[in-house]
Structure formats: structure tokens, C-alpha cells
């Protein structure tokens, strides 16, 4: 099936080895009640756990709604920017919404609320909303909500908040804007930060305080899980890439939010110092403010990693095994 040109919004839904979750993700899109037509661009990246079969079943059942790209070779090992380089170039709809295969929308009016606002406010270039944090069993364990009421997003808040400012899978924004991503957006593997910053800096971003989706944490193989468990060199590279991204967007916005970008860059520099166990430097300005915000448990762990790393790692491993 060819993707319809009549849809006002296309939901890009990338997935890989999400067999326990992908049906819930797809159903959460199909349940949307909207006066605007929408479709789904579903991308299975050569899954090996049954996800591909589930995707094929849904594409066959809803041919008028779902276009399936079923990869036979894992594309993430070739180009990690699946959304920017594979999916978004294929979207023909005016707007693009984002949903990952291990997350799901909880509000059947999500798209209607966001599209109604975007259509009524042409200067708005990004619409986001609140989200619940859930575990693999759908139990709510937290919330991502930068504001308590509907309002215009302060770009400085988003810049300083980084990837944790809001949940990626609430994003709806103009497709053409995503197709015109600055080249420096390729500096980072995680695509949510470049998308959100581009939307907030190109026009303005609108935040809907309702809970629109559920973001699943601690999913095996997810970017955040891999990042947390990655080697020091990988984490340092991620921080350096984010520094380069912030520098690029600082120039893109002609220095309008330079102080916020400077804070965001200092935070990544602070993380690098902690990865390198340079605690003395991490406690000095301009990084002291970040160190002071750490919990006592995190400070104790940093101390242990620096001065008795072997014992600290064994204790952490014991705690993880105990929690299983």
C-alpha cells in the first residue's frame, strides 16, 4: 500500500524487538478519535522476536491506515538515525507525530487536541504534552510534566532540561520542518532533542498539560538502558556530541538563548568529569551547582567509583541481581 496523501498527520512508529509491547503501541494510535485523517508509517528494523509478524498482521488488517516498512537487514547498525533518514523523508502529511514501539498513547483525543491547536495557530511549530512513566507491566511509577498548565514553552527551560524535559512520544510538529533539520542535528544518536529544539526555536512550542502518553522505562535494549550500561568512553562521547549539538543550536538561534545553552553545555562537561572520576574539578564552578543537586546516594557512588571502584561495582551488581 502507498501512503495516502490525504492524511493530515502521519504517525511514524519505529520498532525493533518489541514483541511484548508493539501491539499496545499500534492500538493506542488506532484508538485515536479525530476529525482529521491520520495514518501510520510502521517500521520494523529486522526484529528477531516476533515483532515483525505482529507488524505484518496489523498492516494486513488495516491497509488503509498502516504502511509497513519491514527491513530484512537491521538498519540501526548502518545508520542510527532511523526517524530522520528513513521515515520522515517518506512522510507526505502536513504534520508528523512520533511513537516508539515500546511506548503507547493513553488519551484517545491526543491527536485531536494537538492538531486542533496546530491548525488554529500556524506559528506554532511544536506541540507536546504530559506523560506517565510506566514499567514493563504498565504500572505508573512517575510522570514527565514540565508545567502544570497549558502554556507556551520557554525555550530556555527546554534547553536546560535536555532530553528529560518532556516525553518524546508526545511530539507533533510540521513535517517540512523535520525534513529541514540542520546538519548538526546528526551529531547525536538520540533524535528527540534535535526535534524538540528545532520546534521550539523555529516558531514556538505549545505544551498541553494533559497526560497524553506512557513512556516505558527500563526496557531491555532501549537507548536509555544501553546508555546507562555503556562503557565510560561511550557516555563521554554522548556528552561531547550533545555539547556540539547545543553549540550548533546556539548559533542557529543567533545567541538569543546563549545563557541557557551555556548551562546545558556545562552540565555535559560536568557529566564528563564524573565519568572520568575527576570529582575535585566537578565540585568547582561552574559545575558545583550540578554536584550540589546530586542525591547523597549518587555522591556516595561517585566517591566509591573513584576510590574503591572494584568493591563499588560488586555491590552494584549484587543489588541488581537482588532486584531481579
C-alpha positions in Angstrom: 0.0 0.0 0.0 1.2 3.5 -0.8 0.9 6.0 2.0 -2.1 8.3 1.5 -1.6 12.0 0.7 -4.9 12.8 2.4 -3.7 12.3 5.9 -3.2 15.5 7.9 -0.7 13.7 10.2 1.4 10.6 9.9 2.5 8.7 13.0 6.0 7.3 12.5 6.3 4.2 14.6 9.8 2.6 14.6 10.2 -0.7 16.3 12.8 -3.4 16.9 12.3 -6.5 19.2 9.3 -5.0 20.9 7.1 -8.1 20.7 5.6 -7.7 24.2 4.7 -4.1 23.5 4.2 -3.3 19.8 0.5 -4.3 19.7 -0.3 -1.9 22.5 1.6 0.9 20.7 -0.3 0.3 17.4 -3.7 0.0 19.1 -3.1 3.3 21.0 -2.8 5.1 17.7 -5.7 3.3 16.1 -8.0 4.3 19.0 -7.5 8.0 18.3 -10.7 9.9 17.8 -10.1 12.8 15.5 -11.9 14.8 12.8 -8.6 14.8 10.9 -7.4 11.9 8.8 -4.2 10.2 10.0 -2.1 7.2 9.0 0.8 5.2 10.4 4.2 4.6 9.0 5.3 1.4 10.8 9.0 0.5 10.6 10.2 -2.9 11.8 14.0 -3.0 11.9 14.6 -6.7 11.2 13.2 -7.9 14.5 14.0 -11.4 15.6 11.5 -11.9 18.5 8.1 -12.0 16.7 7.7 -8.2 16.4 7.8 -8.5 12.6 4.9 -11.0 12.5 2.8 -8.7 14.7 3.5 -5.7 12.4 2.6 -7.7 9.3 -0.7 -8.8 10.9 -1.7 -5.2 11.7 -0.6 -3.9 8.3 -2.8 -6.6 6.6 -5.7 -5.9 8.9 -5.6 -2.1 8.5 -4.2 -1.5 4.9 -6.0 1.9 4.7 -4.2 3.1 7.9 -0.8 1.4 8.1 2.1 1.4 5.7 4.7 -1.2 6.8 8.4 -0.9 6.1 9.8 -4.4 7.0 13.5 -4.4 6.9 15.4 -7.7 6.2 18.7 -6.1 7.4 18.9 -4.2 10.6 19.3 -0.5 9.6 20.3 0.7 13.1 23.7 -1.0 12.7 24.2 1.0 9.5 22.5 4.4 10.3 21.2 5.1 13.8 19.0 8.0 12.7 16.1 5.8 11.6 13.5 8.6 12.0 15.4 11.4 10.3 17.0 9.4 7.5 14.4 6.7 6.7 10.9 7.5 7.9 10.5 11.3 7.8 11.6 11.6 4.2 8.7 9.3 3.3 6.0 11.3 5.1 3.7 13.3 2.9 1.3 14.5 5.6 1.4 18.1 6.8 2.3 17.0 10.4 4.4 14.2 11.8 3.7 12.5 15.2 6.2 10.2 16.9 5.7 7.0 18.8 8.2 4.3 19.7 7.3 0.7 19.6 7.7 0.1 23.4 5.6 3.1 24.4 1.9 4.0 24.0 -0.6 6.8 23.9 -3.2 6.9 26.7 -5.5 9.6 25.6 -7.8 8.8 22.7 -8.1 12.5 22.0 -4.4 13.1 21.9 -4.1 13.8 18.2 -7.3 15.8 18.1 -6.1 18.1 20.8 -2.7 18.7 19.2 -3.9 19.0 15.6 -6.7 21.4 16.6 -4.2 23.7 18.2 -1.6 23.5 15.4 -4.2 24.1 12.7 -5.6 27.2 14.6 -2.1 28.6 15.3 0.1 28.4 12.2 3.1 30.0 14.0 3.2 27.0 16.4 6.0 24.6 15.3 5.8 22.0 18.0 3.1 20.6 20.2 3.9 18.4 23.2 2.2 17.2 26.4 2.4 15.4 29.7 3.3 11.8 30.1 3.4 9.0 32.7 6.4 6.9 33.3 5.5 3.2 33.4 7.3 -0.1 34.0 7.2 -3.1 31.7 3.9 -4.1 33.3 2.2 -0.7 32.7 2.4 0.4 36.3 2.7 4.1 36.7 5.9 4.9 38.6 6.4 8.6 37.7 5.5 11.5 35.5 7.1 13.8 32.9 5.4 17.1 33.1 7.4 20.3 32.8 4.4 22.6 33.5 1.1 22.2 35.4 -1.0 24.1 32.9 -1.3 24.6 29.2 1.2 27.2 28.0 3.9 28.3 25.6 7.1 26.5 26.3 10.0 28.7 27.4 12.9 27.6 25.1 15.4 28.2 27.9 13.5 25.6 30.0 13.7 23.1 27.2 17.4 23.8 26.6 18.4 23.4 30.2 16.1 20.3 30.6 17.7 18.4 27.8 16.2 15.1 26.7 14.4 14.8 30.1 12.4 18.0 29.6 9.4 16.2 28.1 8.4 12.8 26.6 9.5 12.5 23.0 6.4 10.5 22.0 4.0 13.4 22.6 5.7 15.3 19.7 3.5 16.5 16.8 5.2 19.1 14.5 5.2 20.2 10.9 6.7 17.6 8.6 8.6 20.1 6.5 10.4 21.4 9.5 11.6 17.9 10.3 12.8 17.4 6.7 14.8 20.6 7.0 16.7 19.5 10.1 20.1 21.4 10.4 23.1 19.2 9.5 24.4 19.4 13.1 21.3 17.5 14.3 23.2 14.4 13.2 25.7 15.0 16.0 23.6 12.9 18.4 22.2 9.5 18.2 19.0 10.3 20.2 16.7 12.2 17.8 14.3 13.7 20.3 16.5 16.6 21.4 17.2 17.9 17.9 13.5 17.7 17.0 12.3 19.5 20.1 14.9 22.3 19.9 14.1 22.9 16.3 10.4 23.2 17.0 10.9 25.5 20.0 13.4 27.7 18.2 11.7 27.9 14.7 8.3 29.3 15.8 7.1 28.4 19.3 6.2 25.2 21.2 2.9 24.7 22.9 2.5 22.4 25.9 -0.7 20.6 26.8 -0.8 19.7 30.4 -3.0 16.6 29.9 -1.4 13.1 30.2 -1.1 12.1 26.6 1.1 9.0 26.6 3.0 6.5 28.7 6.8 6.3 28.5 8.1 2.8 29.4 11.4 2.8 31.2 14.0 0.0 31.8 13.1 -1.8 28.6 15.9 -4.1 27.6 17.7 -2.8 24.5 16.3 0.7 24.7 18.6 3.7 24.1 18.4 4.9 27.7 19.1 1.4 29.1 22.0 0.9 26.8 23.4 4.3 27.6 23.2 3.7 31.3 25.0 0.4 31.0 27.6 1.6 28.4 31.3 2.0 28.9 32.7 5.3 30.1 34.1 6.1 26.6 30.6 5.8 25.1 29.0 8.0 27.7 31.7 10.6 27.3 31.2 10.6 23.5 27.4 11.1 24.0 28.1 14.1 26.2 30.5 15.6 23.7 28.0 15.0 20.9 25.4 16.9 23.0 27.8 19.7 23.6 28.3 20.0 19.8 24.5 19.9 19.3 24.0 22.7 21.8 26.7 24.8 20.2 25.0 24.3 16.8 21.6 25.4 18.1 23.1 28.3 20.0 24.4 29.6 16.7 21.2 28.7 14.9 19.2 30.9 17.3 21.8 33.7 17.0 22.7 33.6 20.6 19.2 34.5 21.8 19.3 31.8 24.5 23.1 31.7 24.9 23.0 31.6 28.7 20.7 28.5 28.7 22.9 26.8 26.1 25.9 27.6 28.2 24.3 25.9 31.2 23.4 22.9 29.1 27.0 22.6 27.9 28.4 23.0 31.4 26.1 20.2 32.5 27.5 17.8 29.9 31.0 18.9 30.8 30.1 18.1 34.5 29.0 14.6 33.4 32.2 14.0 31.6 34.2 14.9 34.7 32.1 12.5 36.8 32.7 9.7 34.2 36.4 10.4 34.4 36.2 10.4 38.3 37.5 14.0 38.4 35.5 14.8 41.5 37.6 17.8 42.6 37.0 19.5 39.3 33.4 18.6 39.3 32.9 20.4 42.6 34.3 23.7 41.3 32.4 26.5 39.5 30.7 26.4 37.0 30.0 22.7 37.8 29.4 23.0 41.6 25.7 23.7 41.2 25.2 20.4 39.4 27.2 18.5 42.0 25.2 20.1 44.8 21.9 18.9 43.2 23.0 15.2 43.3 21.4 12.9 45.9 23.7 11.7 48.7 23.5 8.2 47.2 24.8 9.4 43.9 27.6 11.3 45.6 28.5 8.2 47.6 28.6 6.2 44.4 30.9 8.7 42.7 33.2 8.6 45.7 33.2 4.8 45.7 33.8 4.6 41.9 36.8 6.8 42.3 38.5 5.4 45.4 37.3 1.7 45.6 35.8 1.0 42.1 36.0 -2.8 42.3 34.1 -3.0 45.5 31.5 -0.5 44.3 30.9 -2.4 41.1 30.5 -5.7 43.0 28.0 -4.0 45.4 26.0 -2.6 42.5 26.0 -5.9 40.7 24.7 -7.6 43.9 21.9 -5.0 44.2 20.9 -5.5 40.5 20.8 -9.3 40.9 18.9 -9.0 44.2 16.2 -6.9 42.4 15.6 -9.5 39.7 
